Amino acid sequence: MADKTYVLDRVDFLKHLDDFISQIPYGGSSMGTTDTYLLEGPAITELREGMGVSFKVHRNSTGAAKLKWGNTPEKNILKDNGNAVTNLKNGGIYTVRYDGTNYRLLGDAAEGDALAADILSGKIATTDVGVVTGTMPSPASGNALSYTRSETSLRPIPSLGYWDGIRYTQITDANFVAANIVSGKSIFGLAGTSGSDGTAVAADILATKIAYVAGTKITGTMVNQGAVTNTLATNSAAYTIPAGYHSGTGKVTATITNLTAANVKSGTTVGGVLGTYAGDATAAAADLLLNKTAYVGANKITGTKDLTNLTAANIKNTIVVGGITGTFANDATAVAGDILATKTAYSGANKLTGSMTNRGAVAGSITTNAGTYTVAAGYHDGTGKVTASITNLTAANVKSGTTVGGVLGTYAGDATAVAADILTSKTAYVGANKVTGNMTNRGAVNGSITTNAGTYTVAVGYHDGGGKVTANITNLIAANIKSGVTVGGVAGTYSPGLSGHKFAAVDLWSHALGYGSYSTVQGTWYDVVITGIAFQPTQMIAVFYIAGPSGPYVIYLLADGCIWNRSSAWHDNSNSPPVRCDIRNVVFNASGVTFQGMISGGFAYIGGFEAIWDSALKRNIGSVSLYG
């Protein structure tokens, strides 16, 4: 590739750095308390179409976002479709360009009004409100929620959700089987078999009538008897119904000889005839033995005379009742102690005077828990009482809310803990109440902080002291920190080059092959070989230090080809020929660069120009900066 020559002085270089159209700067974090985001740097005083900037948003937007950059007026931030941007997120880094009227957000064409329910569950989409995770279900195959019928159609109503054309919904009916569909017919593709197992023959079908049995046409031979009539005159007489079909209007009548009311017992109905014959009986219930029955006239009578206890053991000894001689003598067993004092009774043939003490109404008390009171022997009239009077059993001595022996306690204690003060699942009593703790046991919780001034909120609850919150600042590495500066314990190594990436600097003339001193350098091209660089450079700046009549000068040569530059200060001495510093044949490789360098023109003495000599190093002063 042919060499290219560029002229780049410091003024041009600074203009390049301030060109926010060709390159987009990073302005850091925004500020402000409204949806108008304030950006202080890089400082500008006017907006030109095409200017861009990247910045980090410090708060979520709540409406249409605007940007005020430096000392320029605030402008709307719009999407590519012209809609206002309303969903800037705290911590997000956004890039905008000025279109002459508004800022346009780069790299965000998301729009739409879809909600989570409109998007398949587990899928995500980006809409006007940001990233939306779908909640629309994908129902499994199964029965329909319900269905409707319309003449010859069934309309299943499936579950809500997305149906992919493979899964199905169905209507299940246990009666939808071939046996319930007439043979020869098909419903929804199911051929009927009903009637295919018919067994009727001609004699089973009415004469002249036709039926199909298992697909065969049969003409019936069953005789049509129509309406048949007959009369039965005696009880148990029978009429044989002739074989065949009967119309249901024929009748067989029972006309029993002599079946009249006068011949039937009074109150009894025989064959629909209510009897009136009463007879001449006169007995009453007391005249009949217990549970025995008899008819008196038309009435059935059940006897009530009970002779169950008419036994010898129930009749006084030697006494005869109804022909039964009694055997009962006396079975008394009481003694004087069983009878109240001064009272008398007979036991057998003996008269006894009682000796049982009459205690009347006795009162007593029990003062200790589980204490007892002995009830004295004798008769008690039922009004005496034994009272529990437990010592110190008062409300003030019993736990609040608890009843002891009928005394409702009022003692609450002095505990003040609530459920949130007690570890979850643990219990304690506060006053009269048992409290189950709900303080979350966090155990050892670990967290991290990834941004400068970021915070980590320690969750409410119990922590066992083993958890840690670690500062893991994103991208806080040596390559991202200014060389010579230590940030958070990380020593920086970054020195920005023209490309904004990797950088290395080496001495110029120590790498020039065969070079001796400035006196031998005049007009001679020296091969410069630089190796051992940790990256492949793509740009280079060679720096020549020159002495002149008005002081030292520095000449910068920027190269991705062969470039040279000289200062107008060299024209202070019109008698001095100009000094020329050149490089050529620049070739970058994986670990360095090779090129040729030369200083020509000028004088070797005061009044002209010469390369500055380092007497200690025994070489002219110059350097090479490499960027990649």
C-alpha positions as CSV (number, residue, x, y, z in Angstrom):
1,M,0.0,0.0,0.0
2,A,1.3,3.4,-0.9
3,D,2.5,5.6,1.9
4,K,0.1,8.4,3.1
5,T,1.2,11.6,4.6
6,Y,-0.9,13.5,7.1
7,V,-0.2,16.8,8.9
8,L,-1.5,16.8,12.5
9,D,-0.5,19.7,14.8
10,R,-1.8,20.1,18.4
11,V,-4.6,22.3,17.3
12,D,-5.9,19.8,14.8
13,F,-5.5,17.0,17.4
14,L,-7.6,18.9,20.0
15,K,-10.3,19.7,17.4
16,H,-10.4,16.0,16.6
17,L,-11.0,15.3,20.3
18,D,-13.8,17.9,20.4
19,D,-15.5,16.5,17.3
20,F,-18.7,15.0,18.8
21,I,-20.1,14.2,15.3
22,S,-17.3,11.9,14.1
23,Q,-16.9,10.4,17.6
24,I,-19.4,10.0,20.4
25,P,-18.0,10.9,23.9
26,Y,-19.1,9.4,27.2
27,G,-20.7,12.0,29.4
28,G,-20.8,10.1,32.7
29,S,-23.9,9.9,34.9
30,S,-26.9,12.2,34.5
31,M,-28.4,14.4,37.2
32,G,-31.7,16.0,38.1
33,T,-35.0,15.1,39.8
34,T,-37.4,15.2,36.9
35,D,-37.6,13.5,33.5
36,T,-35.2,16.2,32.2
37,Y,-31.8,14.6,32.5
38,L,-28.9,17.0,33.1
39,L,-25.5,16.1,31.6
40,E,-22.5,18.3,32.5
41,G,-19.8,16.8,30.4
42,P,-18.2,16.9,28.0
43,A,-18.9,20.6,28.1
44,I,-20.5,22.1,25.0
45,T,-22.2,25.5,24.4
46,E,-24.1,24.8,21.2
47,L,-25.8,21.8,19.5
48,R,-25.1,20.9,15.9
49,E,-27.0,18.3,13.9
50,G,-25.3,14.9,14.1
51,M,-23.7,15.5,17.5
52,G,-23.9,12.5,19.8
53,V,-23.3,11.5,23.4
54,S,-23.5,8.4,25.7
55,F,-24.5,8.8,29.3
56,K,-25.6,6.7,32.3
57,V,-29.1,7.3,33.6
58,H,-29.3,7.9,37.3
59,R,-33.1,7.4,37.8
60,N,-36.0,5.7,36.0
61,S,-38.1,8.0,33.7
62,T,-41.7,8.4,34.6
63,G,-42.8,10.2,31.4
64,A,-41.4,11.7,28.2
65,A,-37.6,12.0,28.7
66,K,-35.6,15.1,27.8
67,L,-31.9,15.8,27.8
68,K,-30.1,19.1,28.7
69,W,-26.4,18.8,27.6
70,G,-24.0,21.4,29.0
71,N,-25.2,24.9,28.4
72,T,-27.5,23.9,25.5
73,P,-31.4,24.0,25.8
74,E,-33.2,20.8,26.9
75,K,-34.5,18.7,24.0
76,N,-36.9,15.8,23.7
77,I,-35.5,12.2,23.4
78,L,-37.4,10.3,20.7
79,K,-37.4,6.9,19.3
80,D,-36.7,6.2,15.6
81,N,-40.5,6.2,15.0
82,G,-40.9,9.7,16.5
83,N,-42.5,8.5,19.7
84,A,-41.3,9.9,23.0
85,V,-38.9,7.7,25.1
86,T,-40.6,7.0,28.4
87,N,-38.8,4.0,29.8
88,L,-35.2,4.9,30.6
89,K,-33.9,2.7,33.4
90,N,-31.7,3.6,36.3
91,G,-28.2,2.4,35.7
92,G,-28.7,2.0,31.9
93,I,-26.3,3.5,29.4
94,Y,-27.9,5.2,26.4
95,T,-26.6,6.8,23.3
96,V,-28.4,9.7,21.5
97,R,-27.7,11.9,18.4
98,Y,-29.1,15.4,17.8
99,D,-31.2,15.5,14.5
100,G,-31.4,19.3,14.4
101,T,-34.6,19.4,16.5
102,N,-34.6,16.6,19.0
103,Y,-32.3,13.8,20.3
104,R,-32.8,10.4,18.7
105,L,-32.2,7.3,20.9
106,L,-29.8,4.9,19.1
107,G,-30.2,1.1,19.2
108,D,-33.7,1.0,20.6
109,A,-36.5,0.4,18.1
110,A,-38.7,-1.5,20.5
111,E,-42.4,-0.6,20.5
112,G,-45.8,-2.1,21.0
113,D,-48.6,-2.4,23.4
114,A,-48.5,-6.2,24.2
115,L,-49.2,-7.2,27.8
116,A,-47.8,-10.2,29.7
117,A,-51.1,-12.0,29.0
118,D,-50.6,-11.5,25.2
119,I,-47.2,-13.2,25.2
120,L,-46.6,-17.0,25.6
121,S,-45.5,-18.0,29.1
122,G,-41.7,-18.1,29.4
123,K,-41.2,-16.0,26.3
124,I,-40.0,-12.3,26.4
125,A,-40.6,-9.3,24.2
126,T,-39.6,-5.7,24.3
127,T,-42.4,-3.1,24.0
128,D,-43.0,0.5,24.9
129,V,-42.9,-0.4,28.6
130,G,-39.6,-2.4,28.3
131,V,-39.0,-6.1,28.5
132,V,-42.2,-8.1,29.1
133,T,-42.2,-11.7,30.2
134,G,-45.3,-13.6,28.9
135,T,-47.8,-15.3,31.1
136,M,-50.1,-16.8,28.4
137,P,-50.5,-20.5,29.4
138,S,-50.2,-23.4,27.0
139,P,-52.9,-25.8,28.2
140,A,-52.3,-29.5,28.1
141,S,-54.6,-31.8,26.0
142,G,-57.7,-32.7,27.9
143,N,-61.4,-32.1,28.4
144,A,-63.0,-28.9,27.3
145,L,-64.3,-26.5,30.0
146,S,-67.8,-26.8,28.6
147,Y,-69.6,-27.0,25.2
148,T,-72.7,-25.9,23.4
149,R,-74.9,-27.7,20.9
150,S,-76.3,-26.2,17.7
151,E,-78.5,-28.6,15.7
152,T,-76.0,-31.1,14.3
153,S,-72.9,-29.4,15.8
154,L,-71.0,-29.7,19.1
155,R,-68.9,-26.6,20.0
156,P,-66.2,-27.3,22.7
157,I,-65.0,-24.3,24.7
158,P,-61.3,-24.9,25.5
159,S,-59.2,-23.6,28.4
160,L,-57.8,-20.1,28.1
161,G,-54.3,-20.0,26.4
162,Y,-52.3,-20.8,23.3
163,W,-53.1,-23.9,21.3
164,D,-50.4,-25.1,19.0
165,G,-52.4,-27.2,16.6
166,I,-51.1,-30.5,18.1
167,R,-52.6,-30.5,21.6
168,Y,-56.3,-31.0,21.7
169,T,-59.4,-30.4,23.7
170,Q,-62.2,-32.9,23.8
171,I,-65.8,-33.7,25.0
172,T,-66.2,-37.0,26.8
173,D,-69.6,-38.7,27.1
174,A,-69.8,-42.3,28.4
175,N,-72.9,-42.9,26.2
176,F,-71.0,-42.1,23.0
177,V,-70.4,-45.7,22.0
178,A,-71.4,-47.8,19.0
179,A,-74.0,-49.7,20.9
180,N,-76.0,-46.5,21.5
181,I,-76.1,-45.6,17.8
182,V,-78.5,-47.4,15.5
183,S,-77.0,-50.0,13.2
184,G,-76.3,-48.5,9.7
185,K,-75.9,-44.9,11.0
186,S,-72.7,-43.1,11.9
187,I,-72.2,-40.1,14.3
188,F,-68.9,-38.2,14.1
189,G,-67.4,-41.2,12.3
190,L,-68.5,-43.8,14.8
191,A,-70.6,-46.5,13.1
192,G,-73.6,-47.7,15.2
193,T,-74.2,-51.3,16.2
194,S,-77.5,-50.9,18.0
195,G,-79.9,-53.5,16.7
196,S,-77.2,-55.7,15.2
197,D,-77.8,-58.1,18.1
198,G,-81.6,-58.4,17.7
199,T,-83.1,-61.8,18.3
200,A,-86.8,-61.3,17.4
201,V,-88.5,-63.8,15.1
202,A,-91.8,-63.5,13.1
203,A,-93.9,-64.8,16.1
204,D,-92.5,-62.0,18.2
205,I,-93.8,-59.3,15.9
206,L,-97.5,-58.4,15.4
207,A,-99.0,-59.9,12.3
208,T,-98.6,-57.9,9.1
209,K,-96.0,-55.6,10.8
210,I,-92.4,-55.4,9.6
211,A,-89.2,-55.1,11.5
212,Y,-85.4,-55.4,10.9
213,V,-83.4,-57.8,13.0
214,A,-79.7,-57.9,12.5
215,G,-80.2,-56.3,9.1
216,T,-82.9,-58.8,8.0
217,K,-86.5,-57.7,7.2
218,I,-89.1,-59.8,9.1
219,T,-92.9,-59.8,8.7
220,G,-94.7,-60.6,12.0
221,T,-97.1,-63.6,12.6
222,M,-98.2,-62.7,16.2
223,V,-102.1,-63.0,16.3
224,N,-104.0,-59.8,17.1
225,Q,-106.6,-60.9,19.7
226,G,-108.0,-57.4,20.1
227,A,-110.4,-57.0,23.1
228,V,-111.2,-60.4,24.8
229,T,-114.0,-60.6,27.5
230,N,-115.0,-63.4,30.1
231,T,-116.7,-63.9,33.5
232,L,-115.5,-65.9,36.6
233,A,-118.3,-67.1,39.0
234,T,-116.4,-69.0,41.7
235,N,-113.3,-68.1,43.9
236,S,-110.1,-69.5,42.4
237,A,-111.7,-69.9,39.0
238,A,-109.2,-69.0,36.2
239,Y,-109.5,-67.8,32.6
240,T,-106.7,-68.6,30.1
241,I,-105.7,-65.6,28.1
242,P,-105.3,-66.7,24.4
243,A,-101.8,-66.2,22.9
244,G,-101.3,-63.1,20.8
245,Y,-101.6,-59.3,21.1
246,H,-104.4,-57.8,23.3
247,S,-105.5,-54.3,22.7
248,G,-105.8,-53.5,26.5
249,T,-109.6,-52.9,26.4
250,G,-110.7,-56.6,26.9
251,K,-112.0,-57.5,30.4
252,V,-112.3,-60.6,32.6
253,T,-115.0,-60.1,35.3
254,A,-115.3,-61.9,38.7
255,T,-119.0,-62.3,39.5
256,I,-118.8,-64.6,42.6
257,T,-122.1,-66.3,43.6
258,N,-123.6,-65.2,47.0
259,L,-120.9,-62.7,47.7
260,T,-123.1,-60.2,49.5
261,A,-122.8,-57.9,52.6
262,A,-125.2,-60.0,54.7
263,N,-122.9,-63.0,54.1
264,V,-119.6,-61.2,55.1
265,K,-118.5,-60.4,58.7
266,S,-119.4,-56.9,59.8
267,G,-116.6,-54.4,59.1
268,T,-114.7,-56.7,56.7
269,T,-114.5,-56.2,53.0
270,V,-114.4,-59.3,50.8
271,G,-113.8,-58.8,47.1
272,G,-115.0,-55.1,47.4
273,V,-118.1,-56.1,49.4
274,L,-118.2,-54.5,53.0
275,G,-119.8,-57.1,55.4
276,T,-122.6,-56.3,57.8
277,Y,-123.0,-59.6,59.8
278,A,-122.3,-58.8,63.5
279,G,-123.1,-62.1,65.5
280,D,-124.3,-62.2,69.2
281,A,-121.1,-62.2,71.4
282,T,-121.0,-60.0,74.6
283,A,-117.4,-60.4,76.1
284,A,-115.2,-57.3,77.0
285,A,-111.4,-57.0,77.0
286,A,-111.3,-57.5,80.8
287,D,-113.0,-60.8,80.3
288,L,-110.1,-62.1,78.2
289,L,-106.6,-63.2,79.3
290,L,-103.8,-60.7,78.5
291,N,-103.1,-60.5,74.7
292,K,-105.8,-63.0,73.8
293,T,-108.3,-61.9,71.1
294,A,-111.9,-62.6,70.3
295,Y,-114.6,-61.0,68.0
296,V,-117.6,-59.4,69.6
297,G,-120.0,-58.4,66.8
298,A,-117.8,-56.9,64.1
299,N,-115.1,-55.8,66.6
300,K,-111.9,-57.7,67.4
301,I,-111.1,-57.5,71.2
302,T,-107.7,-58.1,72.8
303,G,-107.7,-59.3,76.4
304,T,-106.2,-57.3,79.3
305,K,-106.5,-59.7,82.3
306,D,-102.8,-60.2,83.5
307,L,-102.2,-63.3,85.7
308,T,-98.4,-63.1,85.2
309,N,-97.7,-62.4,88.9
310,L,-100.3,-64.8,90.3
311,T,-97.6,-67.2,91.7
312,A,-97.1,-68.8,95.1
313,A,-94.1,-66.7,95.8
314,N,-96.2,-63.5,95.5
315,I,-99.0,-64.8,97.9
316,K,-98.6,-64.6,101.7
317,N,-97.6,-67.9,103.1
318,T,-100.6,-70.4,103.5
319,I,-103.1,-68.0,101.7
320,V,-104.9,-69.5,98.6
321,V,-105.6,-67.1,95.6
322,G,-107.3,-68.6,92.5
323,G,-106.4,-72.0,93.7
324,I,-102.7,-71.1,94.3
325,T,-101.4,-71.4,97.9
326,G,-98.9,-68.7,98.9
327,T,-95.4,-69.4,100.1
328,F,-94.0,-65.7,100.8
329,A,-92.8,-65.5,104.5
330,N,-90.4,-62.3,104.9
331,D,-86.9,-61.3,103.4
332,A,-86.0,-58.2,105.5
333,T,-82.2,-57.9,106.4
334,A,-81.9,-54.4,108.1
335,V,-80.2,-54.0,111.5
336,A,-80.3,-51.1,114.0
337,G,-77.4,-49.3,112.3
338,D,-79.2,-49.2,109.0
339,I,-82.2,-47.3,110.6
340,L,-82.1,-43.6,111.7
341,A,-81.8,-43.2,115.4
342,T,-85.1,-43.3,117.3
343,K,-86.9,-44.7,114.3
344,T,-88.3,-48.3,114.3
345,A,-88.9,-51.0,111.7
346,Y,-89.7,-54.8,111.5
347,S,-87.2,-57.3,110.2
348,G,-88.8,-60.7,110.0
349,A,-90.8,-61.0,113.1
350,N,-88.6,-58.6,115.1
351,K,-89.1,-54.8,115.8
352,L,-85.9,-52.8,115.5
353,T,-85.0,-49.3,116.9
354,G,-82.5,-47.4,114.7
355,S,-79.1,-46.2,115.9
356,M,-77.8,-44.3,112.7
357,T,-76.5,-40.8,113.8
358,N,-78.4,-37.9,112.2
359,R,-75.6,-35.5,111.1
360,G,-78.1,-32.9,109.6
361,A,-76.2,-30.2,107.6
362,V,-72.4,-30.5,108.0
363,A,-70.1,-27.8,106.6
364,G,-66.3,-28.2,105.9
365,S,-63.5,-26.7,103.8
366,I,-60.4,-27.7,101.8
367,T,-57.5,-25.1,101.8
368,T,-54.8,-26.9,99.7
369,N,-54.8,-28.3,96.2
370,A,-55.4,-32.1,96.4
371,G,-56.5,-31.7,100.0
372,T,-59.4,-33.9,101.3
373,Y,-62.3,-33.6,103.7
374,T,-63.6,-36.8,105.5
375,V,-67.4,-37.0,105.5
376,A,-68.4,-38.4,109.0
377,A,-70.5,-41.6,109.2
378,G,-74.2,-41.2,109.5
379,Y,-77.2,-39.6,107.9
380,H,-76.7,-36.2,106.1
381,D,-79.7,-34.2,105.1
382,G,-78.3,-33.0,101.8
383,T,-77.8,-29.3,102.7
384,G,-74.3,-29.6,104.1
385,K,-71.3,-28.4,102.0
386,V,-67.6,-29.0,101.7
387,T,-66.0,-25.8,100.2
388,A,-62.6,-25.5,98.4
389,S,-61.0,-22.3,99.9
390,I,-57.5,-22.6,98.4
391,T,-55.0,-20.3,100.1
392,N,-53.8,-17.4,98.0
393,L,-55.9,-18.5,95.0
394,T,-56.6,-14.9,93.8
395,A,-56.8,-13.3,90.3
396,A,-53.6,-11.4,90.9
397,N,-51.7,-14.7,91.5
398,V,-53.0,-16.5,88.4
399,K,-51.7,-16.0,84.8
400,S,-53.8,-13.5,82.9
401,G,-56.4,-15.2,80.7
402,T,-56.2,-18.5,82.6
403,T,-58.9,-19.8,85.0
404,V,-57.7,-21.8,88.0
405,G,-60.4,-23.3,90.2
406,G,-63.0,-20.8,88.8
407,V,-60.6,-17.8,89.3
408,L,-59.8,-15.9,86.1
409,G,-56.2,-14.7,86.4
410,T,-55.1,-11.1,85.8
411,Y,-51.3,-11.5,86.1
412,A,-49.7,-10.4,82.8
413,G,-46.0,-10.3,83.6
414,D,-43.7,-7.6,82.2
415,A,-42.7,-9.2,78.8
416,T,-42.9,-6.8,75.8
417,A,-41.7,-9.0,72.8
418,V,-43.8,-9.4,69.7
419,A,-43.7,-12.0,66.9
420,A,-41.2,-10.0,64.9
421,D,-38.8,-10.0,67.9
422,I,-38.7,-13.8,68.1
423,L,-36.9,-16.1,65.6
424,T,-39.3,-17.9,63.2
425,S,-40.9,-21.1,64.5
426,K,-39.7,-20.3,68.1
427,T,-42.2,-19.6,70.8
428,A,-42.3,-17.5,74.0
429,Y,-45.0,-16.2,76.4
430,V,-45.8,-12.5,76.6
431,G,-48.2,-11.9,79.4
432,A,-50.8,-14.7,79.1
433,N,-50.3,-15.1,75.3
434,K,-48.1,-17.7,73.6
435,V,-46.3,-15.9,70.8
436,T,-44.8,-17.8,67.8
437,G,-41.9,-15.8,66.2
438,N,-41.8,-14.8,62.6
439,M,-38.4,-13.2,62.5
440,T,-36.8,-14.6,59.3
441,N,-33.6,-16.6,59.9
442,R,-31.3,-15.4,57.1
443,G,-28.3,-17.5,58.2
444,A,-25.2,-16.5,56.3
445,V,-26.3,-14.1,53.5
446,N,-23.7,-13.1,50.9
447,G,-24.1,-10.0,48.6
448,S,-22.1,-7.8,46.4
449,I,-21.9,-4.2,45.3
450,T,-21.0,-3.7,41.6
451,T,-21.2,0.0,41.2
452,N,-19.4,2.9,42.8
453,A,-21.6,4.4,45.6
454,G,-23.8,1.4,45.1
455,T,-25.5,0.0,48.2
456,Y,-26.5,-3.4,49.4
457,T,-29.6,-3.6,51.6
458,V,-29.2,-6.1,54.4
459,A,-32.5,-8.0,54.5
460,V,-34.6,-7.7,57.7
461,G,-34.2,-10.7,60.0
462,Y,-31.6,-12.7,61.9
463,H,-28.1,-13.0,60.4
464,D,-25.7,-15.6,61.9
465,G,-22.6,-13.4,61.4
466,G,-21.1,-15.5,58.7
467,G,-22.5,-13.5,55.7
468,K,-20.4,-11.0,53.8
469,V,-21.1,-8.1,51.5
470,T,-18.3,-7.8,48.9
471,A,-17.4,-4.9,46.7
472,N,-17.1,-6.4,43.2
473,I,-17.1,-3.2,41.1
474,T,-17.9,-4.0,37.5
475,N,-14.8,-3.6,35.1
476,L,-12.6,-2.3,38.0
477,I,-9.4,-3.8,36.5
478,A,-6.0,-2.3,35.9
479,A,-6.6,-1.9,32.1
480,N,-9.5,0.4,32.8
481,I,-7.7,2.6,35.4
482,K,-5.5,5.5,34.5
483,S,-1.8,4.6,34.7
484,G,-0.2,5.6,38.0
485,V,-3.6,5.8,39.8
486,T,-4.8,3.2,42.3
487,V,-8.6,2.8,42.6
488,G,-10.0,0.5,45.3
489,G,-6.7,-1.3,45.6
490,V,-6.2,-1.8,41.9
491,A,-3.2,0.0,40.3
492,G,-4.1,1.4,36.9
493,T,-2.1,0.6,33.7
494,Y,-4.3,2.4,31.1
495,S,-2.6,5.2,29.0
496,P,-5.0,6.2,26.2
497,G,-3.6,6.4,22.7
498,L,-5.1,7.8,19.5
499,S,-7.2,4.7,19.1
500,G,-8.2,4.8,22.8
501,H,-6.9,1.3,23.4
502,K,-3.3,-0.1,24.0
503,F,-0.2,2.0,24.3
504,A,3.6,1.6,24.5
505,A,6.5,4.1,24.4
506,V,10.2,3.4,23.5
507,D,13.3,5.5,22.8
508,L,13.8,6.4,19.1
509,W,17.5,6.4,18.4
510,S,18.6,3.5,20.6
511,H,16.7,1.3,18.1
512,A,18.3,2.9,15.0
513,L,20.7,0.5,13.4
514,G,24.2,1.9,12.9
515,Y,23.4,5.3,14.3
516,G,26.1,7.2,16.2
517,S,25.6,10.9,16.8
518,Y,23.8,13.9,15.4
519,S,26.9,14.7,13.3
520,T,26.5,11.5,11.4
521,V,22.7,11.6,11.1
522,Q,22.5,14.5,8.7
523,G,20.7,13.3,5.5
524,T,21.1,9.6,6.4
525,W,18.2,7.1,6.6
526,Y,18.5,4.8,9.6
527,D,16.6,1.6,10.0
528,V,14.6,1.6,13.2
529,V,13.5,-1.9,14.5
530,I,11.2,-2.0,17.6
531,T,10.2,-5.4,19.0
532,G,8.8,-7.0,22.2
533,I,5.6,-5.0,22.3
534,A,2.7,-6.9,24.0
535,F,0.2,-6.1,21.2
536,Q,0.1,-5.4,17.5
537,P,0.2,-1.6,17.0
538,T,-1.8,0.1,14.4
539,Q,-0.6,3.7,14.9
540,M,2.6,5.4,15.8
541,I,3.9,8.9,16.8
542,A,7.6,9.6,16.4
543,V,8.9,12.6,18.4
544,F,12.1,14.6,17.4
545,Y,13.6,17.1,19.8
546,I,15.4,19.9,17.9
547,A,17.5,22.8,19.1
548,G,17.2,26.2,17.3
549,P,18.1,29.9,17.6
550,S,14.9,30.7,19.5
551,G,15.0,27.7,21.8
552,P,14.2,23.9,21.6
553,Y,11.4,22.6,19.3
554,V,9.4,19.4,19.2
555,I,8.4,17.8,15.9
556,Y,5.6,15.2,16.0
557,L,5.3,12.7,13.2
558,L,2.0,10.7,13.2
559,A,2.3,7.5,11.1
560,D,0.3,4.8,9.6
561,G,2.5,5.7,6.5
562,C,5.1,8.4,6.2
563,I,4.3,11.9,7.7
564,W,6.4,14.9,8.5
565,N,5.7,18.3,10.1
566,R,7.7,21.4,11.0
567,S,7.1,24.5,13.1
568,S,6.8,28.0,11.8
569,A,9.2,29.0,14.5
570,W,12.0,27.7,12.4
571,H,11.7,30.8,10.2
572,D,13.0,33.1,12.9
573,N,16.5,33.0,11.3
574,S,16.1,33.5,7.5
575,N,19.8,32.6,7.0
576,S,19.2,29.1,8.5
577,P,18.2,26.3,6.2
578,P,15.1,24.5,7.4
579,V,15.4,21.3,9.4
580,R,13.6,18.2,8.1
581,C,12.7,15.3,10.2
582,D,11.3,12.3,8.3
583,I,10.1,8.7,8.7
584,R,9.2,6.3,5.9
585,N,8.5,2.6,5.1
586,V,6.4,2.1,8.3
587,V,5.4,-1.6,8.8
588,F,3.5,-2.7,11.8
589,N,3.8,-6.4,13.0
590,A,2.4,-8.6,15.8
591,S,4.9,-7.3,18.4
592,G,6.3,-4.0,17.1
593,V,7.1,-1.9,14.1
594,T,10.0,-1.2,11.6
595,F,10.6,2.0,9.7
596,Q,13.4,4.4,8.6
597,G,14.1,7.8,10.3
598,M,16.2,10.8,9.2
599,I,17.2,14.3,10.3
600,S,18.5,16.6,7.6
601,G,19.3,20.3,7.0
602,G,20.2,22.9,9.6
603,F,23.6,23.7,11.1
604,A,25.7,21.9,13.4
605,Y,26.5,25.0,15.4
606,I,24.7,27.8,17.3
607,G,22.5,29.9,15.0
608,G,21.2,26.9,13.1
609,F,19.1,23.8,14.0
610,E,20.3,20.5,15.3
611,A,19.0,17.4,17.0
612,I,19.4,17.8,20.8
613,W,22.2,15.5,22.0
614,D,22.0,13.5,25.3
615,S,25.6,13.5,26.5
616,A,24.9,10.9,29.1
617,L,23.2,8.5,26.7
618,K,25.5,9.5,23.8
619,R,22.5,9.9,21.4
620,N,20.0,12.4,20.1
621,I,16.8,12.7,22.1
622,G,13.7,11.2,20.4
623,S,10.8,8.8,21.2
624,V,8.2,6.5,19.6
625,S,4.7,6.0,21.0
626,L,2.8,3.0,19.7
627,Y,-1.0,2.5,19.9
628,G,-3.2,-0.5,19.2
